[in-house]
Amino acid sequence: MKMDNLYIPVADGLEMVEKALQNIAEVDIPILAALLEYAVQSTGKKIRPAFTLLCGKFYNYNLDKLIPMSVGVELLHVATLVHDDIIDESELRRGKPTVKYAWGENAALLLGDYLFAQAAKSVATTGNQRVIELFAQTLMTISGGELAQINVLFDAKRAREHYYEWIAAKTACLFSTATESGAVLSDAPEEVIQALKNYGYYFGMAFQVIDDILDFIGKEAELGKPVGSDLMEGAVTLPTIIYAESNPEHDILEQIIDKKDRTEVAETMEKIRKSSALDKCMDIARDFSRKAASQLEILPDNEYRNILSGLVDLMLERKK
Amino acid sequence: MKMDNLYIPVADGLEMVEKALQNIAEVDIPILAALLEYAVQSTGKKIRPAFTLLCGKFYNYNLDKLIPMSVGVELLHVATLVHDDIIDESELRRGKPTVKYAWGENAALLLGDYLFAQAAKSVATTGNQRVIELFAQTLMTISGGELAQINVLFDAKRAREHYYEWIAAKTACLFSTATESGAVLSDAPEEVIQALKNYGYYFGMAFQVIDDILDFIGKEAELGKPVGSDLMEGAVTLPTIIYAESNPEHDILEQIIDKKDRTEVAETMEKIRKSSALDKCMDIARDFSRKAASQLEILPDNEYRNILSGLVDLMLERKK
C-alpha cells in the first residue's frame, strides 16, 4: 500500500475541496486575494480533509456536509501555520517563504484571523451543532496549548509528560477533529465516532513524534525547512528529552532553552543522533500507531478500514 | 435620558453575561487563566452585548440564546482589540497596558486566537445557524477590512469613500451583528431584523466618526490613551480627510502617511482643530445618527424603541 491509497476512494470529494479552497481566494480586496491564493496554494498534502472524507465513507457519505467540514479542517490547519510562523519567526514553510516573511507580520496576523473565520463559516454551513462546537473547541485547544509553552518553567522530571500534552494540543487534536467530524456527519453510531476520534488522536501523536525525529535525520529538500530547526528555535522535542533522561549529567535541556550558538546546536544534534534516543522515539511512535490501529476493530470490515489500518504503518515510514 | 438607560432593561441579562465572561477565565493553564482574566476585566462598557439584549426585548426575550450570543459578541470585540494592539503597537488601551505591551506579542497573538474560538463556541451554543454564520462573516469582514489598509496606495480623491469602507468593516459591522443577532434570536419578523441590523450599522458609523473626532479634542484621562494617537500612527481619519479636501495646497495626507515627527503632528492637529473640519465631521456623525433613528419607525412603539432612539443622541454627545 502507498500513502496515495488514502486519497483514491475520496478523490471525488477532494477535488471538490480543492475547488472550494480556490473559490475562497476570489474576493474583492486585492491584497487579501493575493494572500489567500498564496496560502491556499501551500496547503500541501491535504491529509486532514482526506481523513474527514474517508471517515465519512463507513456510513452515509454525505458530501453536502463532508465537503464544507473538510474545507474548514484544512483552513484551520493553514491558519494555525500562518500564525505559528509569526511566533517561530520561521522564514520557510514547505520550501516557500512564510507569509510573515514574504508579506510582513501584520498581513500574516490578519490573514490567519480571516482564515479562522472562513473556516468557521465553512463548518457552520454543515448546520451540525456538534461539529461546529467541536471546531471551535479545537482552536481553543490549539491556541491554549501553544500559550502553555510561553514562559513555562522547565521541569526536567515532567519533560516527557509535558511534551505529550503539547503535541496532543498542537497536532493530535486537529487529526482527531478531522476523523471525528467525518464520522459525526455521516451519521455513524456513537461507538464508531469515538473509535475514529481516538484513531485520529493516536495517529496524530505518532505523526508528530515522526516529525520530531525527522527534524534530526530528515533531508532539508524533503522537509522544506532546515534540519535541526527545533533545536535552533529552542524547542525541546522527544529525541532531546529521551537523550537528556539517559544523560542526566549533560545540561542539554538548559543549553537548548538558552538558545546557544549554531556550532553547539550542531554538536548536540550529533550526540543525539549517535545515541539510542531516536530508536526509542521510533518505539514510542510505533506504540501510538498500534493504539490507533486497535481502534479500528469495531469498524465494518471493508476497504476503508483497510486503508486506515495501512496508513498507520506508512506514516511510520515517511521521510517528509 | 442617560447612557445608563441602555443598561437598565437588560440588567438581568448583562449580569449573566458578566458571570459567563468571568467563568471563561477558569481554565487549567495558568498563563491562559491570567491572560483571560486580564482581558475580561478590560472589556469596558459592554455596549455591544447590551445592544444584543435590548434588540432581543421586542419579541421573544429568550435569554438561553441571547446570553451566549452577547458573550460571543463581546469576546469577538475583545479579541479584535488584542490583535489590533499588536498591529498598532499600542502601549495603552483604556488606560491600562495592552496585552501585547504587558505580556509580549506571542501571548497577545495566541490570546486573540483563543478568544475568537471561545467566542465562536459561545455563539455555537445558540444552535442558530444564521447567527453562527453571521458571526463568522463578521470576523471575515473585520480582518479583511484591516488587511485592505495594508500597503494601500493612497488616493486623495477616494479618501472619504475609503474611510467609510474602513470604518464600516472595523466598527459598524460588529454593531450591526450585535443588533441583528438580538433580533434573529428573539424570533423578530424579517423586516424588524433588517431594521435593527441597519440601526446597528448606522449607529456604528456615527460611533466611529465621534471616536475619530475625540482623538482630536478628547482628554487623555477620559480616552485612556494619548490624544492624537491616530495621527501619530499615520492613520488618516475623517477630520484630516475633510481638512485636506478644503486645503488641497497642503500636503497633509502625505505628511501623515510618512509619519513625520511629533512637533509636526502637533502643528497639524492644531491646524485641523482651528479649521471647520471637526464641525463638518459632527454634521456627518449626526447624519449617520438620523439614518439610525429612522430605522426604528417600523418597530413596536415601546420603551425599548425609545431607548434605542435616545441612545443615538447621547452617543453624539459622548466625551470618551
Boltz contact constraints between the chains, C-beta under 6 A:
constraints:
  - contact:
      token1: [A, 29]
      token2: [B, 144]
      max_distance: 6.0
  - contact:
      token1: [A, 29]
      token2: [B, 148]
      max_distance: 6.0
  - contact:
      token1: [A, 31]
      token2: [B, 147]
      max_distance: 6.0
  - contact:
      token1: [A, 31]
      token2: [B, 150]
      max_distance: 6.0
  - contact:
      token1: [A, 32]
      token2: [B, 144]
      max_distance: 6.0
  - contact:
      token1: [A, 32]
      token2: [B, 147]
      max_distance: 6.0
  - contact:
      token1: [A, 87]
      token2: [B, 106]
      max_distance: 6.0
  - contact:
      token1: [A, 106]
      token2: [B, 87]
      max_distance: 6.0
  - contact:
      token1: [A, 107]
      token2: [B, 150]
      max_distance: 6.0
  - contact:
      token1: [A, 110]
      token2: [B, 143]
      max_distance: 6.0
  - contact:
      token1: [A, 110]
      token2: [B, 146]
      max_distance: 6.0
  - contact:
      token1: [A, 110]
      token2: [B, 147]
      max_distance: 6.0
  - contact:
      token1: [A, 113]
      token2: [B, 143]
      max_distance: 6.0
  - contact:
      token1: [A, 114]
      token2: [B, 140]
      max_distance: 6.0
  - contact:
      token1: [A, 114]
      token2: [B, 143]
      max_distance: 6.0
  - contact:
      token1: [A, 114]
      token2: [B, 144]
      max_distance: 6.0
  - contact:
      token1: [A, 116]
      token2: [B, 116]
      max_distance: 6.0
  - contact:
      token1: [A, 117]
      token2: [B, 136]
      max_distance: 6.0
  - contact:
      token1: [A, 117]
      token2: [B, 139]
      max_distance: 6.0
  - contact:
      token1: [A, 117]
      token2: [B, 140]
      max_distance: 6.0
  - contact:
      token1: [A, 118]
      token2: [B, 140]
      max_distance: 6.0
  - contact:
      token1: [A, 120]
      token2: [B, 120]
      max_distance: 6.0
  - contact:
      token1: [A, 120]
      token2: [B, 136]
      max_distance: 6.0
  - contact:
      token1: [A, 121]
      token2: [B, 133]
      max_distance: 6.0
  - contact:
      token1: [A, 121]
      token2: [B, 136]
      max_distance: 6.0
  - contact:
      token1: [A, 124]
      token2: [B, 132]
      max_distance: 6.0
  - contact:
      token1: [A, 124]
      token2: [B, 133]
      max_distance: 6.0
  - contact:
      token1: [A, 124]
      token2: [B, 136]
      max_distance: 6.0
  - contact:
      token1: [A, 127]
      token2: [B, 129]
      max_distance: 6.0
  - contact:
      token1: [A, 129]
      token2: [B, 127]
      max_distance: 6.0
  - contact:
      token1: [A, 132]
      token2: [B, 124]
      max_distance: 6.0
  - contact:
      token1: [A, 133]
      token2: [B, 121]
      max_distance: 6.0
  - contact:
      token1: [A, 133]
      token2: [B, 124]
      max_distance: 6.0
  - contact:
      token1: [A, 136]
      token2: [B, 117]
      max_distance: 6.0
  - contact:
      token1: [A, 136]
      token2: [B, 120]
      max_distance: 6.0
  - contact:
      token1: [A, 136]
      token2: [B, 121]
      max_distance: 6.0
  - contact:
      token1: [A, 136]
      token2: [B, 124]
      max_distance: 6.0
  - contact:
      token1: [A, 139]
      token2: [B, 117]
      max_distance: 6.0
  - contact:
      token1: [A, 140]
      token2: [B, 114]
      max_distance: 6.0
  - contact:
      token1: [A, 140]
      token2: [B, 117]
      max_distance: 6.0
  - contact:
      token1: [A, 140]
      token2: [B, 118]
      max_distance: 6.0
  - contact:
      token1: [A, 143]
      token2: [B, 110]
      max_distance: 6.0
  - contact:
      token1: [A, 143]
      token2: [B, 113]
      max_distance: 6.0
  - contact:
      token1: [A, 143]
      token2: [B, 114]
      max_distance: 6.0
  - contact:
      token1: [A, 144]
      token2: [B, 29]
      max_distance: 6.0
  - contact:
      token1: [A, 144]
      token2: [B, 32]
      max_distance: 6.0
  - contact:
      token1: [A, 144]
      token2: [B, 114]
      max_distance: 6.0
  - contact:
      token1: [A, 146]
      token2: [B, 110]
      max_distance: 6.0
  - contact:
      token1: [A, 147]
      token2: [B, 31]
      max_distance: 6.0
  - contact:
      token1: [A, 147]
      token2: [B, 32]
      max_distance: 6.0
  - contact:
      token1: [A, 147]
      token2: [B, 110]
      max_distance: 6.0
  - contact:
      token1: [A, 148]
      token2: [B, 29]
      max_distance: 6.0
  - contact:
      token1: [A, 150]
      token2: [B, 31]
      max_distance: 6.0
  - contact:
      token1: [A, 150]
      token2: [B, 107]
      max_distance: 6.0
